[in-house]
């Protein structure tokens, strides 16, 4: 999945740019998902969803044209991505996210200092920054997202020899590393949910392998060698 966040102060035009980017990318044939980060929550005061959320641990909405899930509290965005069927993810806000690149929007150069410009692929607005050129064309920004957008798992496992995912993301943006340097995305064991890879850090990869090997060792007919397990399609979302 290609991904980028749009970061800037309030009323800097993030939603306008996000909508324009989505329109351009969709016109090019890509499925686009949007994650909107809000510091003041989402107003559902007068909706049925809001009434249920006052007394429920979560609400699932099912309709002929759409489905939605609403949980109380904030969730970790990478954990929710397997639920999304998209080629490109546009994140509006999320200044603290260090596991994906960003497009900066600001009017005052002083504001840029707090927007983590070391993760910026480009700026959109009045100014550019070293390593993050000012790009006015939404079409060019869309191409930039397709060429250089990425999302890391946010596990901060250190297997890439950096302190955290932010360190690797900074190096990728600076052209000093590749997304393939993330060992969690390139683990030997592959687990997919809804066609999306679930990231496993080296510890979890080894743990799964050890548990499976121990279980297989108790089965008749098992002998050491190359093991391949085909579990077919397991639907975790439905019960009879």
Secondary structure as UniProt FT lines:
FT   STRAND          2..8
FT   TURN            10..11
FT   HELIX           14..27
FT   TURN            28..29
FT   STRAND          32..36
FT   TURN            39..40
FT   TURN            45..46
FT   HELIX           48..53
FT   TURN            54..55
FT   STRAND          58..62
FT   STRAND          67..71
FT   HELIX           77..80
FT   HELIX           81..83
FT   STRAND          88..92
FT   TURN            95..96
FT   STRAND          102..105
FT   HELIX           109..112
FT   HELIX           113..115
FT   HELIX           117..119
FT   STRAND          120..123
FT   TURN            130..131
FT   HELIX           138..148
FT   TURN            159..160
FT   HELIX           165..173
FT   TURN            174..175
FT   HELIX           179..181
FT   TURN            183..186
FT   STRAND          192..193
FT   TURN            194..195
FT   STRAND          196..197
FT   HELIX           202..216
FT   TURN            217..218
FT   TURN            220..221
FT   TURN            236..237
//
